[in-house]
């Protein structure tokens, strides 16, 4: 059996970027029924976001850009 190690996406954001991120997450849930589980940690005024699942970010970007 082969185990696939998933690389979870991690990003550091400003307060403004984090606000935009949460708005996008809410939109994807409401309009497309897509859940994006993530953890957030605030460090010195920056927000460190880690996605908890392997997510097709390109697909999500396309959904956000087409609306």
N, C-alpha and C positions, 0 to 999 in steps of 0.2 A: 504494500500500500504506500502510495506517495502522498506525503502531506504537503500542501501548498502553503507556504508562508505568505500571508497577505501583508502588504505594506500599506499601512494606514496613513492617510494624508494628514499633515500637520502644518499649521500656518500661524504666523504671528501677525496680528492686526492692530490697527489703531482703533480708538473708540468709534470713529465714523465708519471705518471698514466693517467693524463688528456689527454695527447697526444695520448696514447694508446686507451683510451676511444673514442676520436673523430675519430680515424682511424677505429675503429670497427663500430661506428655509420655510417660512410661514406660507409664502405664495405657492411653493411646490407642493406642500401638504394640502393646502386648500383646493388648488386648481387641478392638480394632477395626482393626488393621493399618494405622494411619494414621501416616505419618512426618511429623515436624515439624522440618525442618532450621532450626537457629538458631545464632547466634554469641553469645558472652557475653564481656563485659569487666568486670573488677572495678575500680572506681574509688572510693577512699576508703571502703571497706566497703559500697558499693552495687554492685548488679549491673545492667549495662546489657545488655538482651537485644534482639537484632534478629532477627526471623523472616526467613529467606532466600527464602521463597516467599510468594506471595499466597494466604493461607489464609482460609477461611470461619470466622472466629472464633465467630460465632453458632452455627453447626452444632456446633462442638467443645464450646462451652459446654452446649448441649443434651445432647450425649452424656455429658458429665461430670455434669450435674445429674440425669440419669435413672438413674445407676448408684448 
